[in-house]
Amino acid sequence: MTSINSNLGAMVALQNLRSVNDRMENIQEQIGTGKKINSAKDNAAVWSMATKVNSENSMLGAIGEGLAMSSATVSMARQGAESIGELLTQVKDKVVQAQSQTADRTQLKTEITELFKQITSVMESASFNGKNLLEGTAEFKTVSSISRSSDTTPATTVKTIDVTAQDLKTKLDVAKINFTDDTKTAETLGEIDTMMEATTKAASALGTAENRLETQSNFLTKLIDIKEAAVSSLVDADMTALSAEMTQTQTQQQLAVQALSIAGRAPQTLLSLFR
């Protein structure tokens, strides 16, 4: 039946055009954002998972920054301890020279005192962000990971890497350098050996801690990359496929407009019946 009150053909053509336009808008949005999942309405399950993973990656990034800061602090202290060890080697050489009764012990003591001033300077300079691991015995903690259980009542577990200050300030004392007589001079050699051993142990402990921090930091970086790749495979748009789809949809859009135009002119043909 042909009716002038309704144009079913035009209505169908209009619905088809709206559908094509909606598809084109979706394609343009994906091209603009580079993602095929831009909101929960696109795919609630994937969007929810991607949001959680992105949140976790943000947290891991913050942990990584903390690890990098702590690693720099430990590295500064470790290099300081190594430099102090080199200075103590020079001190030991002068103490060995002082073992000879013909040595100028007064001059050697003066030179050793200057070397200890350098040691003190190195020790005080080996700080980063207000923390000096060559002074005191305080322990500072760095968050290395945060995990949540998947139970109905999830619990958060925070793990840390603990680093203890080495307190070289009290172990390296120039007052222990005593050349007042042969006995004291001989004992001083043992004191220097003790100082060098303490410095070596401090540098070793700090090096081990620095390696742990760097290893964990590198692991977090790889973990973030893996998670980002997983999310990307789920939410990122295939630009090559979108290009082909957009060309196809543009053609469909042009045909839909043409079909609507033809259907819209259909009632006008009724006029010829009354001429």
C-alpha positions in Angstrom: 0.0 0.0 0.0 1.2 3.5 -0.9 0.4 6.2 1.7 1.0 9.9 1.9 0.8 9.8 5.7 3.9 7.7 6.2 6.9 6.8 4.1 8.2 3.4 5.3 11.0 3.4 2.7 12.3 6.7 4.0 12.0 5.6 7.6 14.1 2.5 6.9 16.6 4.5 4.9 16.9 7.0 7.8 17.5 4.2 10.3 20.2 2.8 8.1 21.8 6.2 7.8 21.8 6.7 11.5 23.4 3.3 12.1 26.1 4.1 9.5 26.7 7.5 11.1 27.0 5.9 14.6 29.5 3.5 13.2 31.5 6.4 11.6 31.5 8.3 14.9 32.8 5.2 16.7 35.6 4.8 14.1 36.5 8.5 14.4 36.7 8.2 18.2 38.9 5.2 18.0 41.2 6.9 15.5 41.3 10.0 17.7 42.1 8.2 20.9 44.0 5.2 19.4 41.8 2.9 21.5 38.9 0.6 20.7 37.8 0.5 24.3 37.4 4.1 25.5 34.7 3.7 28.2 32.8 1.0 30.1 30.0 1.1 27.5 32.4 -0.2 24.8 33.2 -3.3 26.8 32.7 -3.3 30.5 34.8 -6.3 31.4 37.8 -5.3 29.4 37.5 -1.6 30.5 37.4 -2.7 34.1 40.4 -4.9 33.8 42.4 -2.3 31.9 41.6 0.4 34.5 42.8 -1.9 37.3 46.0 -2.7 35.5 46.7 0.9 34.8 46.1 1.7 38.4 48.6 -1.0 39.4 51.1 0.3 37.0 50.8 3.8 38.4 51.5 2.3 41.9 54.5 0.3 40.6 55.8 3.5 38.9 55.7 5.3 42.3 57.4 2.3 44.0 60.1 2.4 41.2 60.7 6.1 41.9 61.2 5.4 45.6 63.6 2.6 44.7 65.6 4.9 42.4 65.9 7.5 45.2 67.0 4.9 47.7 69.5 3.4 45.3 71.0 6.8 44.7 71.3 7.3 48.5 73.0 3.9 48.9 75.3 4.5 45.9 76.5 7.8 47.3 77.4 6.1 50.6 79.0 3.2 48.9 81.2 5.4 46.8 82.1 7.4 49.9 83.1 4.2 51.7 85.3 3.2 48.8 87.0 6.6 48.7 87.6 6.4 52.5 89.2 3.0 52.0 91.6 4.5 49.5 92.5 7.3 51.9 93.0 4.7 54.7 95.4 2.9 52.4 97.5 6.1 52.3 97.2 6.4 56.1 98.4 2.8 56.5 101.5 3.5 54.3 102.4 6.4 56.6 101.9 4.3 59.7 104.2 1.6 58.2 106.8 4.3 57.6 106.4 5.4 61.3 107.4 1.9 62.4 111.0 2.9 61.7 112.7 4.6 64.6 114.4 6.9 62.1 111.1 8.2 60.7 109.9 11.7 61.4 106.8 10.6 63.3 105.7 14.2 64.1 105.5 15.0 60.4 103.9 11.7 59.6 101.3 12.3 62.3 100.6 15.7 60.7 100.1 14.2 57.3 97.8 11.5 58.8 95.7 14.1 60.5 95.2 15.9 57.2 94.2 12.6 55.6 91.6 12.0 58.3 90.3 15.5 57.7 89.7 14.4 54.1 88.1 11.2 55.4 85.7 13.3 57.5 84.9 15.6 54.5 84.1 12.6 52.3 82.0 11.1 55.1 80.0 14.2 55.5 79.5 14.7 51.8 78.3 11.1 51.2 74.6 12.1 51.8 71.7 12.2 49.4 68.3 13.7 50.0 69.3 14.4 53.6 70.3 10.8 54.4 73.9 9.8 55.2 74.5 6.0 55.6 78.0 6.4 56.8 76.9 8.1 60.0 74.8 6.5 62.8 73.2 3.1 62.9 69.6 4.0 61.8 67.8 1.7 59.5 65.7 3.0 56.7 63.1 1.1 54.7 62.2 1.3 51.0 58.9 -0.2 49.7 59.8 -2.8 47.1 56.3 -4.2 46.4 52.7 -4.0 47.3 50.3 -6.9 46.8 46.6 -7.6 47.5 45.1 -11.0 48.1 42.1 -12.0 46.0 40.0 -13.2 48.9 36.6 -11.9 49.8 38.2 -9.8 52.4 41.4 -8.7 50.6 44.5 -7.8 52.6 47.3 -5.6 51.5 50.9 -6.8 52.0 53.8 -4.3 51.8 57.3 -5.6 51.4 60.4 -3.5 52.0 64.2 -3.5 51.4 65.9 -2.5 54.6 69.3 -0.7 54.6 71.3 -0.1 57.8 73.7 2.8 58.2 77.3 1.7 58.7 78.4 4.3 61.4 81.9 4.7 60.1 82.1 8.1 61.9 82.6 6.4 65.3 84.8 3.6 63.9 87.4 5.9 62.2 89.0 8.0 64.9 92.3 9.8 64.3 92.9 9.8 68.1 93.8 6.1 67.8 96.9 7.1 65.8 99.5 7.2 68.5 103.3 7.6 67.8 104.4 8.4 71.4 106.6 5.3 71.6 107.5 2.2 69.7 104.8 0.1 71.4 102.0 2.6 70.6 103.3 3.0 67.1 103.1 -0.8 66.5 99.6 -0.9 68.0 98.5 1.9 65.7 99.2 -0.4 62.7 96.6 -2.8 64.1 94.1 0.0 64.6 94.5 1.0 61.0 93.9 -2.5 59.9 90.7 -2.6 62.0 89.5 0.7 60.4 90.2 -0.6 56.9 88.3 -3.8 57.6 85.3 -1.8 59.0 85.4 0.4 55.9 85.6 -2.6 53.5 82.7 -4.3 55.2 80.6 -1.1 55.0 81.3 -0.7 51.3 80.5 -4.4 50.7 77.2 -4.2 52.7 76.2 -1.0 50.9 77.1 -2.5 47.5 74.9 -5.5 48.3 72.0 -3.3 49.2 72.5 -1.1 46.1 72.4 -4.2 43.9 69.1 -5.4 45.6 67.5 -2.0 45.0 68.6 -1.9 41.4 67.5 -5.5 40.7 64.0 -4.8 42.2 63.8 -1.5 40.2 64.7 -3.3 37.0 62.1 -6.0 37.7 59.4 -3.5 38.3 60.2 -1.8 35.0 59.9 -5.1 33.1 56.6 -5.9 35.0 55.1 -2.5 34.0 56.1 -3.1 30.4 54.5 -6.6 30.4 51.3 -5.2 31.9 51.2 -2.3 29.5 51.6 -4.7 26.5 48.8 -6.8 27.8 46.4 -3.9 28.2 47.5 -2.5 24.8 46.5 -5.8 23.1 43.1 -5.5 24.6 42.2 -1.8 24.3 44.3 -0.3 21.5 42.8 0.1 18.1 44.2 -1.5 15.0 44.8 1.6 12.9 45.3 -0.4 9.7 41.9 -2.1 10.1 40.3 1.2 11.1 41.6 2.8 7.9 40.0 0.2 5.7 36.8 0.2 7.8 36.5 4.0 7.6 36.7 3.9 3.8 34.0 1.2 3.7 31.8 3.1 6.1 32.2 6.3 4.1 30.9 4.5 1.0 28.0 3.1 3.0 27.3 6.6 4.3 27.1 8.1 0.8 24.9 5.2 -0.3 22.6 5.6 2.7 22.2 9.4 2.0 21.4 8.6 -1.6 18.9 5.9 -0.6 17.2 8.4 1.8 17.0 11.0 -0.9 15.4 8.5 -3.3 12.9 7.3 -0.6 12.1 10.8 0.3 10.9 11.6 -3.2 8.7 8.6 -3.5 5.4 10.3 -2.3 5.9 12.9 -5.0 5.2 10.2 -7.6 1.6 10.0 -6.3 1.0 13.4 -7.8 1.3 12.0 -11.3 -1.7 9.8 -10.7 -4.0 12.8 -10.3 -2.9 14.7 -13.4 
